[in-house]
Amino acid sequence: MKKIFYYYFLLSVIISSCGNMETVIDLDIPPHEPVLILNGLLDTDTNVRVFVSHSVGAFSNDSLSYLEDASVFLYRKNGNQFDLVEPLYIDSLNPIDISYQDDGWNSYYLSVFPYVSDYVPQKNSTYKIEVDHSDYPSVAAETYIPDDILIYDIDVDTTLTDKVRLDFSFNDNPTQDNYYRLKIFASCTKEFDDYYGYEDEWDYKMQVDFASNDPSFPPTGIPFDGYSFEGNFVVFSDALFNGQQKNISLDVYEGEYEYQDCDTVIIEFSNFSDDTYSYYNSLGDHADKGELGLFGGEVIPVYTNVENGLGVLISTNAQQIYIRPVQP
């Protein structure tokens, strides 16, 4: 995680002209008022876990740090109000190492402790996280976890060379804007006799690349091999098929594995809330356009839905469909 910076004008701007003449313009920069930062992903497959830190000004020498003495509460929407589910507690036994870089491109590692709950979020529900701390204004963020999406008419074509074609369909909900993410995994476990005649096992699970010409998939640049999209995951919206049956066709590269050698191919199909989609889109724009190089750049803010603070609370409903090859 990179250190969080705020972009201000420089304290002074020096404009050089003819000879030794200089013009110095002093700018009155207001002091930075730190705010709470809340980051979390609510997933229907795991318990609640969020991180709490505070912002650091652009000209501050303070290091990135996380707060371990905040009060964090989880709420679930019930009609027009939010009901308290339970407080979150600091998990001091399971730190997570975060890597980040400062403005001098120096790399650091920081052990952080999440705020957790044993509660597993439910689909088709809206949740809110509130954070209180004596040194900062309180913050809150909401996110909606969509309902399941039924995948049907799954077909696997193994007649292609060096790739497998997957086709499947689903019905888009016409009452709301919907956002999706697609990943493909290969899971293989095989037993064999090694060079010395001893039994050995080959076991791995890996995310694999795929390609498609689906018009809903964002293009990934200059088309290669006739595909408009290539990558190991894709995020897309229902803008072109709102409320309709959607048919998806994609070619999965075999590469280090072959479909017939694997026990299972997994389609991970996730349904996102609109704030999650906005976050991923802004994060991609920030990475592509936000670098301030020698000739400048465009500062792209990363999406936040945290009131009175920074960070983001997003959610996903991820479903995994297991496809097992017919073994000879």
C-alpha atoms as one frame of an Amber mdcrd trajectory, in Angstrom:
protein
   0.000   0.000   0.000   1.453   3.338  -0.951   1.704   6.233   1.438  -1.287
   8.511   1.016  -0.457  11.968  -0.223  -2.413  15.109  -0.806  -1.461  17.138
  -3.834  -0.945  20.816  -3.045   0.866  23.593  -4.876   4.512  23.949  -3.943
   5.326  26.279  -1.071   7.002  28.661  -3.467   7.305  28.952  -7.231  10.517
  30.393  -8.638  10.361  31.788 -12.140  13.730  32.536 -13.681  13.994  35.215
 -16.361  16.800  37.261 -17.975  20.120  37.500 -16.130  19.946  36.911 -12.385
  16.410  38.240 -11.965  14.066  35.943 -10.027  10.463  36.247  -8.951   9.397
  34.344  -5.829   5.719  33.784  -5.181   4.874  32.599  -1.678   1.686  30.579
  -1.337  -0.203  30.277   1.915  -0.727  26.517   2.321  -3.339  25.630   4.959
  -2.214  23.041   7.511  -3.325  19.484   6.870  -6.098  18.249   9.144  -5.741
  14.464   9.453  -8.869  12.381   8.913  -9.687   8.724   9.421  -9.155   6.284
   6.558 -11.430   3.242   6.355 -10.700   0.414   3.911 -12.597  -2.841   3.620
 -14.098  -5.440   1.296 -17.253  -7.244   2.411 -17.482 -10.680   0.815 -20.200
 -13.320   1.157 -17.485 -16.005   1.391 -15.637 -14.748   4.460 -16.034 -12.867
   7.727 -15.918  -9.076   8.005 -12.458  -7.455   8.070 -11.584  -3.754   7.701
  -8.530  -1.536   8.249  -8.396   1.845   9.974  -5.623   4.422   9.587  -5.264
   8.205   9.299  -4.215  10.557   6.530  -0.760  12.164   6.229  -0.126  15.561
   4.635   2.058  15.966   1.554   4.762  17.869   3.446   4.651  15.808   6.617
   7.564  13.669   7.798   5.197  11.318   9.612   5.234   7.669   8.591   2.256
   5.669   7.485   0.558   4.152  10.544  -2.601   2.258  11.429  -4.863   2.904
  14.384  -5.430   0.121  16.871  -7.616   1.986  19.380 -10.626   2.979  17.273
 -14.234   1.920  17.904 -15.629   0.145  14.844 -19.263  -0.939  14.407 -21.052
  -3.035  11.766 -24.683  -2.262  10.824 -27.150  -3.971   8.471 -29.969  -2.074
   6.807 -33.495  -3.005   7.883 -36.126  -1.037   5.993 -35.277   2.640   6.398
 -32.872   2.204   9.290 -29.651   0.418  10.163 -29.566  -2.161  12.948 -26.355
  -2.840  14.848 -24.945  -6.277  14.002 -21.983  -6.145  16.376 -18.787  -4.220
  17.168 -15.569  -5.221  15.424 -12.498  -6.078  17.486  -8.810  -5.674  16.744
  -7.150  -8.931  15.659  -3.739  -8.587  17.294  -2.780 -12.238  16.669  -2.909
 -12.159  12.878  -1.045  -9.127  11.501  -0.920  -8.523   7.770   2.262  -7.234
   6.132   1.595  -4.309   3.784   4.224  -3.073   1.344   4.255   0.589   0.283
   6.514   3.250  -1.201   7.123   6.816  -0.115   7.563   9.813  -2.415  11.246
   8.913  -2.848  10.329   5.440  -4.158  11.743   3.821  -1.025  10.010   0.531
  -0.207   8.789  -0.327   3.286   6.856  -3.078   5.018   4.327  -2.387   7.734
   2.516  -4.914   9.928  -1.112  -3.913  10.360  -3.896  -5.371  12.456  -7.400
  -5.586  11.006 -10.656  -5.008  12.801 -12.641  -8.218  12.419 -15.920  -9.920
  13.214 -17.043 -13.542  13.038 -20.085 -12.374  11.089 -20.271 -13.343   7.394
 -22.115 -10.741   5.259 -25.288 -11.848   3.507 -26.251 -11.383  -0.139 -28.916
  -8.857  -1.158 -28.108  -6.686   1.875 -26.800  -3.175   2.594 -24.161  -2.747
   5.302 -22.610   0.237   7.020 -19.338   0.559   8.929 -18.922   3.382  11.467
 -15.569   4.322  13.006 -15.083   6.558  16.053 -11.814   7.853  17.475 -11.129
  10.551  20.050  -8.542  12.335  17.857 -10.505  12.473  14.571 -13.994  13.152
  13.259 -16.121  10.003  13.021 -16.493   8.374   9.586 -19.001   6.010   7.996
 -19.418   4.125   4.724 -22.153   1.982   3.161 -22.096  -0.764   0.528 -24.668
  -3.098  -1.022 -24.030  -6.819  -1.637 -26.016  -8.003  -4.683 -27.992 -11.235
  -4.956 -26.725 -14.420  -6.633 -26.547 -14.732 -10.414 -27.617 -18.054 -11.958
 -25.148 -19.338 -14.571 -26.574 -21.832 -17.093 -25.999 -23.405 -20.540 -22.310
 -24.014 -19.782 -20.479 -25.557 -22.721 -16.813 -26.567 -23.118 -15.223 -26.915
 -26.567 -11.922 -28.833 -26.500 -11.423 -29.047 -30.287  -9.348 -25.855 -30.519
  -5.535 -25.817 -30.547  -3.743 -24.677 -27.344  -6.956 -23.312 -25.847 -10.405
 -24.242 -24.625 -13.584 -22.337 -25.454 -16.053 -21.700 -22.629 -19.610 -20.549
 -23.253 -22.249 -19.762 -20.632 -25.283 -17.538 -20.075 -27.005 -15.602 -17.291
 -29.948 -13.225 -16.907 -29.291  -9.614 -15.969 -31.524  -7.951 -13.367 -33.520
  -5.197 -15.146 -34.374  -3.252 -11.969 -30.822  -2.035 -11.243 -27.450  -1.290
 -12.789 -25.257  -4.364 -12.472 -21.494  -4.848 -12.502 -19.548  -8.070 -12.910
 -16.064  -9.574 -12.654 -14.925 -12.788 -14.316 -11.902 -14.975 -13.485 -10.905
 -18.468 -14.619  -8.865 -20.933 -12.523  -7.366 -24.334 -13.298  -7.012 -26.859
 -10.481  -4.908 -29.979 -11.101  -3.886 -32.871  -8.856  -2.108 -35.867 -10.379
  -0.213 -38.824  -8.921   2.736 -40.323 -10.807   5.924 -42.334 -10.328   9.066
 -40.225 -10.322  12.427 -41.035 -11.940  13.366 -43.391  -9.081  10.033 -45.197
  -9.072   8.612 -43.460  -5.989   5.069 -42.150  -5.943   4.842 -38.366  -6.219
   2.019 -35.845  -6.570   1.637 -32.810  -8.817  -0.771 -30.311  -7.318  -1.557
 -26.686  -8.141  -4.332 -24.170  -8.532  -3.682 -21.175 -10.737  -5.502 -18.285
 -12.358  -5.296 -18.526 -16.146  -5.456 -16.034 -19.027  -8.367 -15.849 -21.436
  -9.400 -13.830 -24.484 -12.719 -12.685 -25.932 -14.414 -10.377 -28.407 -17.368
  -9.715 -26.136 -18.478  -6.092 -26.738 -19.161  -5.593 -23.016 -15.535  -6.304
 -22.103 -13.313  -3.187 -22.109 -10.686  -3.416 -24.864  -7.126  -4.017 -23.729
  -5.340  -2.092 -26.463  -4.225  -3.194 -29.909  -6.042  -6.454 -30.756  -3.757
  -9.489 -30.972  -4.773 -12.803 -32.505  -8.128 -11.245 -33.394  -9.250 -10.621
 -29.782 -10.352  -7.244 -28.433  -9.773  -8.371 -24.814  -6.979 -10.451 -23.279
  -6.148 -10.795 -19.569  -6.598 -12.906 -16.452  -9.740 -11.119 -15.261 -12.296
  -8.659 -16.602 -14.655  -6.156 -14.943 -17.671  -5.026 -16.963 -21.169  -3.545
 -16.633 -24.598  -4.373 -18.075 -24.760  -1.138 -20.087 -25.150  -3.059 -23.383
 -27.520  -5.800 -22.158 -29.499  -4.357 -19.234 -32.350  -6.714 -18.284 -31.545
  -9.244 -21.005 -30.097 -12.718 -21.269 -26.336 -12.390 -21.618 -24.277 -14.985
 -23.497 -20.511 -14.999 -22.897 -17.923 -16.791 -25.024 -14.220 -16.793 -24.193
 -11.102 -18.754 -25.107  -8.949 -19.976 -22.228  -5.246 -20.392 -23.009  -3.897
 -23.748 -21.845  -0.217 -22.734 -21.539   1.260 -24.573 -18.535  -1.753 -26.840
 -18.205  -4.049 -28.806 -20.477  -7.753 -29.032 -19.801  -7.820 -32.837 -19.916
  -4.963 -32.998 -17.377  -6.849 -30.972 -14.772  -9.401 -32.162 -12.257 -11.364
 -28.928 -12.323 -11.717 -25.668 -14.206 -13.353 -22.965 -12.086 -15.393 -20.031
 -13.351 -15.395 -17.332 -10.659 -18.234 -14.966 -11.460 -18.676 -11.974  -9.145
 -21.560  -9.535  -8.884 -20.506  -6.049  -7.720 -22.195  -3.042  -6.197 -21.905
   0.277  -8.049 -19.415   1.663  -5.516 -17.165  -1.357  -6.061 -17.255  -0.832
  -9.814 -16.518   2.900  -9.390 -13.541   2.076  -7.181 -11.997  -0.423  -9.612
 -12.494   1.948 -12.549 -10.912   4.905 -10.757  -8.044   2.720  -9.545  -7.308
   1.688 -13.126  -7.462   5.291 -14.366  -5.189   6.386 -11.525  -2.597   3.753
 -12.451  -2.785   4.501 -16.195  -2.930   8.316 -16.139  -1.842   9.427 -12.705
   1.910   9.157 -12.946   3.487  12.626 -12.599   6.575  12.168 -14.721   9.034
  14.660 -16.159   6.397  16.206 -18.415   3.604  16.109 -15.893   0.487  13.999
 -15.789  -3.128  13.965 -14.825  -3.933  13.537 -11.134  -6.793  11.015 -10.994
  -8.463  10.743  -7.582  -9.332   7.236  -6.410 -13.030   6.783  -5.639 -14.084
   6.994  -1.994 -17.480   6.486  -0.354 -16.319   7.259   3.195 -18.172  10.209
   4.744 -15.905  12.727   6.548 -12.815  10.678   5.715 -10.947   8.719   3.057
 -10.700   5.144   1.857 -13.385   2.876   0.491 -15.844   0.216   1.635 -16.742
  -2.126  -1.224 -18.432  -5.499  -1.551 -18.784  -8.508  -3.798 -20.846 -11.654
  -4.154 -18.469 -14.169  -5.732 -19.746 -17.490  -7.046 -17.561 -20.353  -8.246
 -18.766 -22.850 -10.839 -16.704 -26.053 -11.009 -16.312 -27.775 -14.376 -14.757
 -31.244 -14.329 -13.340 -32.723 -17.542 -14.446 -36.184 -18.553 -11.446 -38.387
 -17.775 -10.546 -41.242 -20.132
